[in-house]
Each structure stands twice: as C-alpha cells, then as structure tokens.
Amino acid sequence: MLLSAQINESDTLSIKANLSLTGFYQGGNVETIIFRAKSEFSFKPLKNLVFKTQNSYVYQEFEKNKADEDILSVNFLYLNPDRKLYPFTAWLYKYQFPKRN
C-alpha cells in the first residue's frame, strides 16, 4: 500500500504560532471551573526541514475538587515537506497530574 500526503501550506512558512485560551466558570449547586489552553508552533530551520509542535493543557474542577489536569504534546519533524512523498517522525508526550484530595 502506498500513501501520499502533504502538510498544510501554512506549515511550510518560515515561522508560525497560534495560541488559544478558554475558560469557563459556573456557580450554583455545583461549582465548575474549566480552563483550556492550546498552542501550535512551527518553524523551518533549514530549507528542507520543518519542526512542528502542538500542545494542549486542560484543568477541570468541580466543587473545589480537581477532576482533571492534563498536558499533551505532539511533535513532528518533516524532511523535504515540499515533495509529494516525504519522511517524517512524530513523538507524543502526555502527562496527567495526580489528583490530590
């Protein structure tokens, strides 16, 4: 089986960054706090090499008890991304903070 793919045109810019932050608070019977952050960064250190990282963070709390706190990082290294077929490597890091109650 042969697969072909191409990264987004915007991924081949010399440098690109995005950041998104969202939060939610709800009072009342069940007090709820949710905070999310998402970032994306890519740069092209050499003509034929692109590094891209996507990171996210989530924090959730219900009734002053932490329910969730996670970090996820997905990273890519592309070689010759302008070609129709090109090699790449990907690595993933995920960490769930322990709950302390």
Biopython code that builds the backbone (N, CA, C, O; Angstrom):
import numpy as np
from Bio.PDB.StructureBuilder import StructureBuilder

atoms = [
    (1, "MET", "N", (0.849, -1.165, 0.000)),
    (1, "MET", "CA", (0.000, 0.000, 0.000)),
    (1, "MET", "C", (0.898, 1.232, 0.000)),
    (1, "MET", "O", (1.899, 1.272, 0.715)),
    (2, "LEU", "N", (0.553, 2.210, -0.778)),
    (2, "LEU", "CA", (1.304, 3.448, -0.877)),
    (2, "LEU", "C", (0.383, 4.610, -0.535)),
    (2, "LEU", "O", (-0.681, 4.770, -1.135)),
    (3, "LEU", "N", (0.793, 5.406, 0.415)),
    (3, "LEU", "CA", (0.010, 6.572, 0.824)),
    (3, "LEU", "C", (0.790, 7.829, 0.501)),
    (3, "LEU", "O", (2.010, 7.865, 0.663)),
    (4, "SER", "N", (0.109, 8.842, 0.054)),
    (4, "SER", "CA", (0.786, 10.126, -0.144)),
    (4, "SER", "C", (0.017, 11.185, 0.624)),
    (4, "SER", "O", (-1.204, 11.110, 0.766)),
    (5, "ALA", "N", (0.745, 12.162, 1.112)),
    (5, "ALA", "CA", (0.130, 13.231, 1.892)),
    (5, "ALA", "C", (0.970, 14.480, 1.762)),
    (5, "ALA", "O", (2.120, 14.434, 1.325)),
    (6, "GLN", "N", (0.385, 15.586, 2.144)),
    (6, "GLN", "CA", (1.122, 16.849, 2.135)),
    (6, "GLN", "C", (0.663, 17.649, 3.343)),
    (6, "GLN", "O", (-0.527, 17.717, 3.648)),
    (7, "ILE", "N", (1.633, 18.256, 4.026)),
    (7, "ILE", "CA", (1.256, 19.095, 5.156)),
    (7, "ILE", "C", (0.610, 20.369, 4.624)),
    (7, "ILE", "O", (0.739, 20.687, 3.442)),
    (8, "ASN", "N", (-0.074, 21.087, 5.480)),
    (8, "ASN", "CA", (-0.722, 22.333, 5.072)),
    (8, "ASN", "C", (0.299, 23.310, 4.512)),
    (8, "ASN", "O", (1.453, 23.331, 4.941)),
    (9, "GLU", "N", (-0.132, 24.116, 3.555)),
    (9, "GLU", "CA", (0.761, 25.127, 3.005)),
    (9, "GLU", "C", (1.281, 26.041, 4.097)),
    (9, "GLU", "O", (2.441, 26.452, 4.064)),
    (10, "SER", "N", (0.442, 26.359, 5.057)),
    (10, "SER", "CA", (0.866, 27.262, 6.126)),
    (10, "SER", "C", (1.950, 26.639, 7.000)),
    (10, "SER", "O", (2.693, 27.361, 7.664)),
    (11, "ASP", "N", (2.052, 25.302, 7.010)),
    (11, "ASP", "CA", (3.092, 24.638, 7.795)),
    (11, "ASP", "C", (4.477, 24.840, 7.201)),
    (11, "ASP", "O", (5.475, 24.593, 7.877)),
    (12, "THR", "N", (4.559, 25.282, 5.962)),
    (12, "THR", "CA", (5.861, 25.472, 5.327)),
    (12, "THR", "C", (6.327, 26.931, 5.415)),
    (12, "THR", "O", (7.347, 27.282, 4.821)),
    (13, "LEU", "N", (5.602, 27.785, 6.143)),
    (13, "LEU", "CA", (6.074, 29.140, 6.398)),
    (13, "LEU", "C", (7.348, 29.061, 7.232)),
    (13, "LEU", "O", (7.589, 28.049, 7.890)),
    (14, "SER", "N", (8.150, 30.090, 7.215)),
    (14, "SER", "CA", (9.393, 30.080, 7.994)),
    (14, "SER", "C", (9.121, 29.948, 9.487)),
    (14, "SER", "O", (9.832, 29.235, 10.195)),
    (15, "ILE", "N", (8.086, 30.643, 9.962)),
    (15, "ILE", "CA", (7.713, 30.542, 11.379)),
    (15, "ILE", "C", (6.218, 30.829, 11.511)),
    (15, "ILE", "O", (5.680, 31.702, 10.829)),
    (16, "LYS", "N", (5.564, 30.094, 12.385)),
    (16, "LYS", "CA", (4.127, 30.266, 12.592)),
    (16, "LYS", "C", (3.800, 29.890, 14.037)),
    (16, "LYS", "O", (4.347, 28.923, 14.567)),
    (17, "ALA", "N", (2.904, 30.659, 14.675)),
    (17, "ALA", "CA", (2.497, 30.365, 16.052)),
    (17, "ALA", "C", (1.020, 30.684, 16.241)),
    (17, "ALA", "O", (0.512, 31.668, 15.704)),
    (18, "ASN", "N", (0.341, 29.847, 17.007)),
    (18, "ASN", "CA", (-1.060, 30.051, 17.383)),
    (18, "ASN", "C", (-1.210, 29.780, 18.872)),
    (18, "ASN", "O", (-0.531, 28.912, 19.419)),
    (19, "LEU", "N", (-2.092, 30.513, 19.523)),
    (19, "LEU", "CA", (-2.387, 30.290, 20.939)),
    (19, "LEU", "C", (-3.871, 30.503, 21.157)),
    (19, "LEU", "O", (-4.446, 31.479, 20.675)),
    (20, "SER", "N", (-4.486, 29.590, 21.882)),
    (20, "SER", "CA", (-5.909, 29.680, 22.183)),
    (20, "SER", "C", (-6.105, 29.413, 23.673)),
    (20, "SER", "O", (-5.609, 28.414, 24.195)),
    (21, "LEU", "N", (-6.822, 30.299, 24.357)),
    (21, "LEU", "CA", (-7.123, 30.141, 25.783)),
    (21, "LEU", "C", (-8.627, 30.253, 25.975)),
    (21, "LEU", "O", (-9.252, 31.187, 25.475)),
    (22, "THR", "N", (-9.205, 29.309, 26.693)),
    (22, "THR", "CA", (-10.628, 29.375, 27.004)),
    (22, "THR", "C", (-10.832, 29.000, 28.465)),
    (22, "THR", "O", (-10.091, 28.191, 29.022)),
    (23, "GLY", "N", (-11.831, 29.589, 29.062)),
    (23, "GLY", "CA", (-12.150, 29.288, 30.444)),
    (23, "GLY", "C", (-13.650, 29.312, 30.664)),
    (23, "GLY", "O", (-14.396, 29.940, 29.912)),
    (24, "PHE", "N", (-14.073, 28.623, 31.700)),
    (24, "PHE", "CA", (-15.497, 28.510, 31.996)),
    (24, "PHE", "C", (-15.664, 28.434, 33.501)),
    (24, "PHE", "O", (-14.973, 27.665, 34.169)),
    (25, "TYR", "N", (-16.573, 29.224, 34.034)),
    (25, "TYR", "CA", (-16.904, 29.154, 35.456)),
    (25, "TYR", "C", (-18.408, 29.100, 35.589)),
    (25, "TYR", "O", (-19.130, 29.864, 34.948)),
    (26, "GLN", "N", (-18.875, 28.192, 36.425)),
    (26, "GLN", "CA", (-20.312, 28.085, 36.689)),
    (26, "GLN", "C", (-20.495, 27.968, 38.192)),
    (26, "GLN", "O", (-19.932, 27.078, 38.830)),
    (27, "GLY", "N", (-21.280, 28.866, 38.746)),
    (27, "GLY", "CA", (-21.596, 28.807, 40.166)),
    (27, "GLY", "C", (-22.931, 28.108, 40.357)),
    (27, "GLY", "O", (-23.524, 27.611, 39.400)),
    (28, "GLY", "N", (-23.392, 28.073, 41.576)),
    (28, "GLY", "CA", (-24.691, 27.463, 41.838)),
    (28, "GLY", "C", (-24.543, 26.175, 42.621)),
    (28, "GLY", "O", (-23.647, 26.049, 43.456)),
    (29, "ASN", "N", (-25.428, 25.204, 42.352)),
    (29, "ASN", "CA", (-25.416, 23.937, 43.088)),
    (29, "ASN", "C", (-24.084, 23.200, 42.953)),
    (29, "ASN", "O", (-23.560, 22.663, 43.930)),
    (30, "VAL", "N", (-23.546, 23.180, 41.744)),
    (30, "VAL", "CA", (-22.257, 22.517, 41.505)),
    (30, "VAL", "C", (-21.319, 23.542, 40.879)),
    (30, "VAL", "O", (-21.455, 23.886, 39.705)),
    (31, "GLU", "N", (-20.361, 24.028, 41.679)),
    (31, "GLU", "CA", (-19.403, 24.996, 41.161)),
    (31, "GLU", "C", (-18.425, 24.282, 40.227)),
    (31, "GLU", "O", (-17.820, 23.273, 40.592)),
    (32, "THR", "N", (-18.283, 24.820, 39.024)),
    (32, "THR", "CA", (-17.459, 24.188, 37.997)),
    (32, "THR", "C", (-16.464, 25.189, 37.436)),
    (32, "THR", "O", (-16.825, 26.326, 37.130)),
    (33, "ILE", "N", (-15.204, 24.768, 37.299)),
    (33, "ILE", "CA", (-14.170, 25.570, 36.657)),
    (33, "ILE", "C", (-13.497, 24.704, 35.598)),
    (33, "ILE", "O", (-13.070, 23.583, 35.874)),
    (34, "ILE", "N", (-13.410, 25.235, 34.391)),
    (34, "ILE", "CA", (-12.715, 24.541, 33.308)),
    (34, "ILE", "C", (-11.814, 25.555, 32.615)),
    (34, "ILE", "O", (-12.259, 26.644, 32.252)),
    (35, "PHE", "N", (-10.549, 25.193, 32.433)),
    (35, "PHE", "CA", (-9.596, 26.040, 31.737)),
    (35, "PHE", "C", (-8.875, 25.199, 30.692)),
    (35, "PHE", "O", (-8.409, 24.097, 30.983)),
    (36, "ARG", "N", (-8.787, 25.727, 29.469)),
    (36, "ARG", "CA", (-8.105, 25.016, 28.384)),
    (36, "ARG", "C", (-7.161, 25.965, 27.676)),
    (36, "ARG", "O", (-7.493, 27.124, 27.430)),
    (37, "ALA", "N", (-5.984, 25.463, 27.351)),
    (37, "ALA", "CA", (-5.003, 26.220, 26.574)),
    (37, "ALA", "C", (-4.504, 25.316, 25.456)),
    (37, "ALA", "O", (-4.271, 24.124, 25.654)),
    (38, "LYS", "N", (-4.347, 25.903, 24.288)),
    (38, "LYS", "CA", (-3.864, 25.136, 23.142)),
    (38, "LYS", "C", (-2.870, 26.006, 22.381)),
    (38, "LYS", "O", (-3.143, 27.176, 22.113)),
    (39, "SER", "N", (-1.726, 25.439, 22.037)),
    (39, "SER", "CA", (-0.736, 26.187, 21.276)),
    (39, "SER", "C", (-0.200, 25.331, 20.134)),
    (39, "SER", "O", (-0.174, 24.102, 20.198)),
    (40, "GLU", "N", (0.219, 26.027, 19.102)),
    (40, "GLU", "CA", (0.822, 25.367, 17.948)),
    (40, "GLU", "C", (1.962, 26.258, 17.473)),
    (40, "GLU", "O", (1.804, 27.473, 17.348)),
    (41, "PHE", "N", (3.099, 25.648, 17.213)),
    (41, "PHE", "CA", (4.267, 26.404, 16.765)),
    (41, "PHE", "C", (4.999, 25.584, 15.724)),
    (41, "PHE", "O", (5.228, 24.391, 15.919)),
    (42, "SER", "N", (5.367, 26.209, 14.626)),
    (42, "SER", "CA", (6.176, 25.519, 13.623)),
    (42, "SER", "C", (7.216, 26.482, 13.078)),
    (42, "SER", "O", (6.975, 27.683, 12.961)),
    (43, "PHE", "N", (8.370, 25.935, 12.750)),
    (43, "PHE", "CA", (9.392, 26.752, 12.114)),
    (43, "PHE", "C", (10.218, 25.893, 11.171)),
    (43, "PHE", "O", (10.270, 24.667, 11.279)),
    (44, "LYS", "N", (10.848, 26.574, 10.262)),
    (44, "LYS", "CA", (11.619, 25.930, 9.200)),
    (44, "LYS", "C", (13.081, 26.344, 9.369)),
    (44, "LYS", "O", (13.499, 27.355, 8.806)),
    (45, "PRO", "N", (13.878, 25.569, 10.147)),
    (45, "PRO", "CA", (15.263, 25.969, 10.400)),
    (45, "PRO", "C", (16.156, 25.818, 9.162)),
    (45, "PRO", "O", (17.135, 26.548, 9.006)),
    (46, "LEU", "N", (15.818, 24.881, 8.297)),
    (46, "LEU", "CA", (16.560, 24.662, 7.056)),
    (46, "LEU", "C", (15.574, 24.605, 5.899)),
    (46, "LEU", "O", (14.371, 24.454, 6.113)),
    (47, "LYS", "N", (16.071, 24.723, 4.690)),
    (47, "LYS", "CA", (15.198, 24.740, 3.517)),
    (47, "LYS", "C", (14.357, 23.468, 3.400)),
    (47, "LYS", "O", (13.211, 23.526, 2.954)),
    (48, "ASN", "N", (14.909, 22.325, 3.795)),
    (48, "ASN", "CA", (14.212, 21.048, 3.622)),
    (48, "ASN", "C", (13.759, 20.414, 4.943)),
    (48, "ASN", "O", (13.499, 19.211, 4.987)),
    (49, "LEU", "N", (13.661, 21.198, 6.008)),
    (49, "LEU", "CA", (13.326, 20.649, 7.323)),
    (49, "LEU", "C", (12.285, 21.541, 8.009)),
    (49, "LEU", "O", (12.449, 22.760, 8.065)),
    (50, "VAL", "N", (11.212, 20.929, 8.533)),
    (50, "VAL", "CA", (10.176, 21.673, 9.259)),
    (50, "VAL", "C", (9.927, 20.978, 10.596)),
    (50, "VAL", "O", (9.723, 19.765, 10.638)),
    (51, "PHE", "N", (9.944, 21.746, 11.687)),
    (51, "PHE", "CA", (9.604, 21.245, 13.022)),
    (51, "PHE", "C", (8.264, 21.848, 13.411)),
    (51, "PHE", "O", (8.040, 23.047, 13.244)),
    (52, "LYS", "N", (7.370, 21.006, 13.933)),
    (52, "LYS", "CA", (6.042, 21.474, 14.345)),
    (52, "LYS", "C", (5.695, 20.844, 15.694)),
    (52, "LYS", "O", (5.915, 19.652, 15.907)),
    (53, "THR", "N", (5.151, 21.655, 16.597)),
    (53, "THR", "CA", (4.709, 21.140, 17.893)),
    (53, "THR", "C", (3.292, 21.646, 18.171)),
    (53, "THR", "O", (2.972, 22.806, 17.912)),
    (54, "GLN", "N", (2.454, 20.757, 18.700)),
    (54, "GLN", "CA", (1.082, 21.083, 19.103)),
    (54, "GLN", "C", (0.941, 20.677, 20.565)),
    (54, "GLN", "O", (1.207, 19.530, 20.923)),
    (55, "ASN", "N", (0.521, 21.622, 21.412)),
    (55, "ASN", "CA", (0.432, 21.369, 22.849)),
    (55, "ASN", "C", (-0.933, 21.780, 23.374)),
    (55, "ASN", "O", (-1.529, 22.750, 22.906)),
    (56, "SER", "N", (-1.419, 21.027, 24.355)),
    (56, "SER", "CA", (-2.689, 21.395, 24.984)),
    (56, "SER", "C", (-2.626, 21.123, 26.483)),
    (56, "SER", "O", (-1.917, 20.231, 26.949)),
    (57, "TYR", "N", (-3.387, 21.917, 27.213)),
    (57, "TYR", "CA", (-3.469, 21.808, 28.670)),
    (57, "TYR", "C", (-4.937, 21.930, 29.057)),
    (57, "TYR", "O", (-5.651, 22.791, 28.543)),
    (58, "VAL", "N", (-5.385, 21.068, 29.963)),
    (58, "VAL", "CA", (-6.773, 21.093, 30.444)),
    (58, "VAL", "C", (-6.767, 21.004, 31.971)),
    (58, "VAL", "O", (-6.072, 20.174, 32.557)),
    (59, "TYR", "N", (-7.553, 21.870, 32.598)),
    (59, "TYR", "CA", (-7.755, 21.814, 34.047)),
    (59, "TYR", "C", (-9.254, 21.873, 34.308)),
    (59, "TYR", "O", (-9.943, 22.753, 33.794)),
    (60, "GLN", "N", (-9.764, 20.926, 35.114)),
    (60, "GLN", "CA", (-11.188, 20.910, 35.459)),
    (60, "GLN", "C", (-11.333, 20.713, 36.962)),
    (60, "GLN", "O", (-10.620, 19.923, 37.582)),
    (61, "GLU", "N", (-12.270, 21.450, 37.521)),
    (61, "GLU", "CA", (-12.515, 21.377, 38.963)),
    (61, "GLU", "C", (-14.015, 21.430, 39.205)),
    (61, "GLU", "O", (-14.723, 22.247, 38.617)),
    (62, "PHE", "N", (-14.491, 20.549, 40.078)),
    (62, "PHE", "CA", (-15.901, 20.524, 40.450)),
    (62, "PHE", "C", (-15.989, 20.573, 41.965)),
    (62, "PHE", "O", (-15.387, 19.752, 42.658)),
    (63, "GLU", "N", (-16.740, 21.535, 42.475)),
    (63, "GLU", "CA", (-16.911, 21.696, 43.929)),
    (63, "GLU", "C", (-15.555, 21.766, 44.637)),
    (63, "GLU", "O", (-15.361, 21.140, 45.680)),
    (64, "LYS", "N", (-14.619, 22.529, 44.068)),
    (64, "LYS", "CA", (-13.277, 22.750, 44.623)),
    (64, "LYS", "C", (-12.447, 21.468, 44.718)),
    (64, "LYS", "O", (-11.460, 21.420, 45.453)),
    (65, "ASN", "N", (-12.842, 20.439, 43.981)),
    (65, "ASN", "CA", (-12.066, 19.196, 43.881)),
    (65, "ASN", "C", (-11.565, 19.054, 42.451)),
    (65, "ASN", "O", (-12.342, 19.040, 41.496)),
    (66, "LYS", "N", (-10.251, 18.951, 42.331)),
    (66, "LYS", "CA", (-9.677, 18.824, 40.998)),
    (66, "LYS", "C", (-10.147, 17.527, 40.357)),
    (66, "LYS", "O", (-10.008, 16.452, 40.941)),
    (67, "ALA", "N", (-10.702, 17.628, 39.155)),
    (67, "ALA", "CA", (-11.192, 16.456, 38.445)),
    (67, "ALA", "C", (-10.210, 16.008, 37.367)),
    (67, "ALA", "O", (-10.110, 14.818, 37.068)),
    (68, "ASP", "N", (-9.493, 16.953, 36.792)),
    (68, "ASP", "CA", (-8.643, 16.621, 35.661)),
    (68, "ASP", "C", (-7.588, 17.701, 35.483)),
    (68, "ASP", "O", (-7.879, 18.886, 35.643)),
    (69, "GLU", "N", (-6.373, 17.305, 35.156)),
    (69, "GLU", "CA", (-5.307, 18.234, 34.791)),
    (69, "GLU", "C", (-4.336, 17.468, 33.905)),
    (69, "GLU", "O", (-3.615, 16.591, 34.380)),
    (70, "ASP", "N", (-4.319, 17.797, 32.634)),
    (70, "ASP", "CA", (-3.544, 17.037, 31.648)),
    (70, "ASP", "C", (-2.727, 17.962, 30.761)),
    (70, "ASP", "O", (-3.125, 19.091, 30.476)),
    (71, "ILE", "N", (-1.578, 17.459, 30.331)),
    (71, "ILE", "CA", (-0.759, 18.114, 29.315)),
    (71, "ILE", "C", (-0.547, 17.103, 28.196)),
    (71, "ILE", "O", (-0.226, 15.943, 28.452)),
    (72, "LEU", "N", (-0.727, 17.543, 26.961)),
    (72, "LEU", "CA", (-0.491, 16.698, 25.796)),
    (72, "LEU", "C", (0.380, 17.475, 24.822)),
    (72, "LEU", "O", (0.074, 18.620, 24.490)),
    (73, "SER", "N", (1.464, 16.857, 24.361)),
    (73, "SER", "CA", (2.358, 17.486, 23.398)),
    (73, "SER", "C", (2.602, 16.510, 22.256)),
    (73, "SER", "O", (3.032, 15.379, 22.479)),
    (74, "VAL", "N", (2.329, 16.949, 21.037)),
    (74, "VAL", "CA", (2.563, 16.145, 19.842)),
    (74, "VAL", "C", (3.545, 16.932, 18.978)),
    (74, "VAL", "O", (3.309, 18.099, 18.666)),
    (75, "ASN", "N", (4.650, 16.286, 18.593)),
    (75, "ASN", "CA", (5.719, 16.960, 17.868)),
    (75, "ASN", "C", (6.040, 16.217, 16.580)),
    (75, "ASN", "O", (5.983, 14.988, 16.524)),
    (76, "PHE", "N", (6.376, 16.979, 15.547)),
    (76, "PHE", "CA", (6.677, 16.403, 14.238)),
    (76, "PHE", "C", (7.961, 17.015, 13.693)),
    (76, "PHE", "O", (8.262, 18.183, 13.938)),
    (77, "LEU", "N", (8.703, 16.214, 12.958)),
    (77, "LEU", "CA", (9.869, 16.679, 12.222)),
    (77, "LEU", "C", (9.727, 16.158, 10.800)),
    (77, "LEU", "O", (9.754, 14.949, 10.570)),
    (78, "TYR", "N", (9.575, 17.079, 9.842)),
    (78, "TYR", "CA", (9.365, 16.719, 8.441)),
    (78, "TYR", "C", (10.645, 16.974, 7.652)),
    (78, "TYR", "O", (11.293, 18.004, 7.835)),
    (79, "LEU", "N", (11.009, 16.040, 6.777)),
    (79, "LEU", "CA", (12.156, 16.194, 5.893)),
    (79, "LEU", "C", (11.650, 16.321, 4.456)),
    (79, "LEU", "O", (10.922, 15.453, 3.975)),
    (80, "ASN", "N", (12.027, 17.380, 3.785)),
    (80, "ASN", "CA", (11.587, 17.670, 2.415)),
    (80, "ASN", "C", (10.060, 17.703, 2.290)),
    (80, "ASN", "O", (9.511, 16.965, 1.471)),
    (81, "PRO", "N", (9.363, 18.519, 3.060)),
    (81, "PRO", "CA", (7.894, 18.527, 3.015)),
    (81, "PRO", "C", (7.306, 19.079, 1.714)),
    (81, "PRO", "O", (6.103, 18.956, 1.485)),
    (82, "ASP", "N", (8.127, 19.677, 0.868)),
    (82, "ASP", "CA", (7.626, 20.185, -0.411)),
    (82, "ASP", "C", (7.427, 19.076, -1.437)),
    (82, "ASP", "O", (6.764, 19.282, -2.454)),
    (83, "ARG", "N", (7.990, 17.914, -1.180)),
    (83, "ARG", "CA", (7.835, 16.792, -2.109)),
    (83, "ARG", "C", (6.475, 16.125, -1.912)),
    (83, "ARG", "O", (5.806, 16.322, -0.898)),
    (84, "LYS", "N", (6.090, 15.335, -2.904)),
    (84, "LYS", "CA", (4.813, 14.620, -2.813)),
    (84, "LYS", "C", (4.875, 13.534, -1.734)),
    (84, "LYS", "O", (3.915, 13.364, -0.982)),
    (85, "LEU", "N", (5.969, 12.812, -1.647)),
    (85, "LEU", "CA", (6.213, 11.826, -0.585)),
    (85, "LEU", "C", (7.450, 12.264, 0.181)),
    (85, "LEU", "O", (8.471, 12.604, -0.417)),
    (86, "TYR", "N", (7.359, 12.256, 1.508)),
    (86, "TYR", "CA", (8.498, 12.687, 2.311)),
    (86, "TYR", "C", (8.473, 11.960, 3.654)),
    (86, "TYR", "O", (7.404, 11.602, 4.148)),
    (87, "PRO", "N", (9.640, 11.742, 4.240)),
    (87, "PRO", "CA", (9.683, 11.094, 5.558)),
    (87, "PRO", "C", (9.427, 12.104, 6.682)),
    (87, "PRO", "O", (9.696, 13.298, 6.543)),
    (88, "PHE", "N", (8.906, 11.596, 7.783)),
    (88, "PHE", "CA", (8.726, 12.432, 8.964)),
    (88, "PHE", "C", (8.786, 11.542, 10.200)),
    (88, "PHE", "O", (8.621, 10.324, 10.124)),
    (89, "THR", "N", (9.022, 12.173, 11.316)),
    (89, "THR", "CA", (8.989, 11.472, 12.591)),
    (89, "THR", "C", (8.024, 12.222, 13.503)),
    (89, "THR", "O", (7.870, 13.439, 13.402)),
    (90, "ALA", "N", (7.387, 11.487, 14.380)),
    (90, "ALA", "CA", (6.432, 12.088, 15.310)),
    (90, "ALA", "C", (6.675, 11.508, 16.695)),
    (90, "ALA", "O", (6.978, 10.322, 16.825)),
    (91, "TRP", "N", (6.548, 12.320, 17.717)),
    (91, "TRP", "CA", (6.617, 11.819, 19.077)),
    (91, "TRP", "C", (5.567, 12.520, 19.922)),
    (91, "TRP", "O", (5.201, 13.671, 19.685)),
    (92, "LEU", "N", (5.103, 11.783, 20.911)),
    (92, "LEU", "CA", (3.971, 12.201, 21.725)),
    (92, "LEU", "C", (4.375, 12.169, 23.195)),
    (92, "LEU", "O", (5.063, 11.250, 23.639)),
    (93, "TYR", "N", (3.942, 13.176, 23.940)),
    (93, "TYR", "CA", (4.162, 13.222, 25.384)),
    (93, "TYR", "C", (2.830, 13.571, 26.034)),
    (93, "TYR", "O", (2.187, 14.552, 25.662)),
    (94, "LYS", "N", (2.421, 12.762, 27.006)),
    (94, "LYS", "CA", (1.176, 13.036, 27.734)),
    (94, "LYS", "C", (1.451, 12.865, 29.221)),
    (94, "LYS", "O", (2.074, 11.892, 29.647)),
    (95, "TYR", "N", (0.979, 13.823, 29.998)),
    (95, "TYR", "CA", (1.137, 13.735, 31.443)),
    (95, "TYR", "C", (-0.190, 14.093, 32.104)),
    (95, "TYR", "O", (-0.789, 15.125, 31.802)),
    (96, "GLN", "N", (-0.634, 13.235, 33.000)),
    (96, "GLN", "CA", (-1.831, 13.506, 33.799)),
    (96, "GLN", "C", (-1.372, 13.759, 35.222)),
    (96, "GLN", "O", (-0.820, 12.873, 35.874)),
    (97, "PHE", "N", (-1.602, 14.968, 35.696)),
    (97, "PHE", "CA", (-1.231, 15.304, 37.056)),
    (97, "PHE", "C", (-2.062, 14.477, 38.025)),
    (97, "PHE", "O", (-3.260, 14.296, 37.809)),
    (98, "PRO", "N", (-1.442, 13.969, 39.098)),
    (98, "PRO", "CA", (-2.216, 13.178, 40.061)),
    (98, "PRO", "C", (-3.233, 14.031, 40.808)),
    (98, "PRO", "O", (-3.004, 15.211, 41.074)),
    (99, "LYS", "N", (-4.342, 13.419, 41.133)),
    (99, "LYS", "CA", (-5.383, 14.110, 41.904)),
    (99, "LYS", "C", (-4.994, 14.117, 43.372)),
    (99, "LYS", "O", (-4.528, 13.111, 43.908)),
    (100, "ARG", "N", (-5.190, 15.270, 44.022)),
    (100, "ARG", "CA", (-4.891, 15.375, 45.462)),
    (100, "ARG", "C", (-6.144, 15.836, 46.175)),
    (100, "ARG", "O", (-6.526, 17.002, 46.077)),
    (101, "ASN", "N", (-6.777, 14.939, 46.884)),
    (101, "ASN", "CA", (-7.999, 15.288, 47.622)),
    (101, "ASN", "C", (-7.841, 14.933, 49.066)),
    (101, "ASN", "O", (-8.758, 15.146, 49.858)),
]
sb = StructureBuilder()
sb.init_structure("model")
sb.init_model(0)
sb.init_chain("A")
sb.init_seg("    ")
for serial, (resi, resn, name, xyz) in enumerate(atoms, 1):
    if name == "N":
        sb.init_residue(resn, " ", resi, " ")
    sb.init_atom(name, np.array(xyz, "f"), 0.0, 1.0, " ", f" {name:<3s}", serial, name[0])
structure = sb.get_structure()
